Amino acid sequence: MTHALLIKVHSEDCYRTEFLRSIANRASQNNQLPVVAMATTGLQVMGLLLALTGWVGSGLVCATPWWRVSAFVGNELVVSEVMWEGLWMTCLSQWGKVQCKAYDSGLALSGSAQLCRALTVLALLLCLLALPLAVTGLKCTHCLGDRQEAKERLVRTAAALFVLSAVVFLLPVTWTAYVVIRDFYDPSVAPPLKRELGPAIYLGWVMALLMLVGGAVMYLGSAPRGAPPTVSSFGKSKPQPTVTTTTTPATTPATTAEDKPDKAYV
């Protein structure tokens, strides 16, 4: 009886220990999951804000005429007359007055200028396409319900579009800067035709960098990773070993006549 009771108590202790261990593991996993979700949501939102800022700034860079500026004629600085040239118009600042005029015909421009126009507009359209995809796929939005995999794919697609738009926008900005610097140091170019880098070139580089970093951060926030443990798997516990106990009936020694104490009769 004592041996069987000890086996039963030991098996109950094993079950109780495994049950408490499963509860502790479940609590630790439940505490870690919101931290991971919060971290990825923060990366997605931060990346979207960076890319959105770069997109708005790129639109301003595309519209402004501050790509090239002429401030030098020969070796003298001319402060009374400054000409600004952009993708769509030219502006003349003379004695504090600014007059802007759009180009009469786009076909009259050089091939490089037309290509810069097309690439800039293409970059802005790519960002415009990526914006609704990113908003739909954010973890903090309720679009698509609980389809987290589909939402993550949308965010990754939007991030790739933002990175692509940054590269496309860098091409016309960098090419314009190269042409300006090349013509400035070319002795065959007349001094009145020499130009300098305008503020739009530097601003364009910054905006392209913002879109590039924003797309990369968004992708990190939705990068594919190992499947997290689901709620249904939390309730599953490891199979417990079955303890088979065999109880043997207690055998009591038979009392014989020799074992009985002799009674003394007086």
Residue pairs with C-beta under 8 A, 6 or more apart in sequence:
1 247
1 250
4 245
4 247
4 248
7 243
7 245
8 245
10 243
11 243
11 245
14 240
14 241
14 243
15 240
18 237
18 238
18 240
19 237
22 237
22 238
26 234
29 229
29 234
30 234
33 228
33 229
36 228
37 139
39 221
40 139
40 221
40 222
41 138
41 139
41 140
41 221
42 221
43 217
43 218
43 220
43 221
44 134
44 138
44 139
44 140
44 155
44 217
44 218
44 221
44 222
45 138
45 140
46 214
46 217
46 221
47 159
47 162
47 213
47 214
47 215
47 216
47 217
47 218
47 219
47 220
47 221
48 134
48 135
48 138
48 214
48 218
49 214
50 210
50 211
50 213
50 214
50 217
51 127
51 130
51 134
51 162
51 210
51 211
51 214
51 215
51 218
52 131
52 214
53 207
53 210
53 214
54 127
54 162
54 166
54 207
54 208
54 209
54 210
54 211
54 212
54 214
55 124
55 127
55 128
55 131
55 165
55 207
55 211
57 203
57 206
57 207
57 210
58 120
58 123
58 124
58 127
58 169
58 204
58 207
58 208
58 211
59 124
60 203
61 173
61 200
61 203
61 204
61 207
62 87
62 120
62 121
62 124
63 86
63 88
64 86
64 200
65 84
65 85
65 86
65 88
65 89
65 90
65 91
65 100
65 200
66 84
66 86
66 198
66 199
66 200
67 84
67 85
67 86
67 87
67 176
67 198
67 200
67 201
68 84
68 85
68 86
68 176
68 180
68 195
68 196
68 197
68 198
69 82
69 83
69 84
69 85
69 195
69 196
69 197
69 198
70 82
70 83
70 85
70 192
70 194
70 195
70 196
71 77
71 78
71 82
71 196
72 78
72 191
72 194
72 196
73 191
73 192
74 191
80 94
80 95
81 92
81 93
81 94
82 92
82 93
82 94
83 90
83 91
83 92
83 93
84 90
84 91
84 92
84 93
84 198
85 195
85 198
86 200
87 113
87 116
87 117
87 120
87 172
88 102
88 103
88 117
89 100
89 101
89 102
89 103
90 100
90 101
90 103
91 98
91 99
91 100
91 101
92 98
92 99
92 100
103 109
106 114
106 117
107 114
109 117
112 175
112 179
115 172
115 175
116 172
116 175
116 176
117 172
119 168
119 169
119 171
119 172
120 169
120 172
122 165
122 168
123 165
123 166
123 168
123 169
124 165
124 169
126 161
126 162
126 164
126 165
126 168
127 161
127 162
127 165
127 211
129 161
130 157
130 158
130 159
130 161
130 162
130 165
131 158
133 154
133 155
133 157
133 158
133 161
134 154
134 155
134 158
134 159
134 162
134 218
135 141
135 143
136 143
136 144
136 151
136 154
137 143
137 144
137 150
137 151
137 152
137 153
137 154
137 155
137 157
137 158
137 222
138 151
138 155
139 148
139 151
143 151
144 150
144 151
144 154
151 222
152 222
152 224
155 218
155 219
155 221
155 222
156 218
156 219
156 222
156 223
158 215
158 218
159 215
159 216
159 218
159 219
159 222
160 215
160 219
161 215
162 211
162 212
162 214
162 215
162 218
163 211
163 212
163 215
163 216
163 219
165 211
166 208
166 209
166 211
166 212
166 215
167 208
167 212
169 204
169 207
169 208
169 211
170 204
170 205
170 208
173 201
173 204
173 205
173 208
174 205
176 201
177 197
177 201
180 195
180 196
180 197
180 201
181 197
183 189
183 193
183 194
183 195
184 194
184 195
184 196
253 259
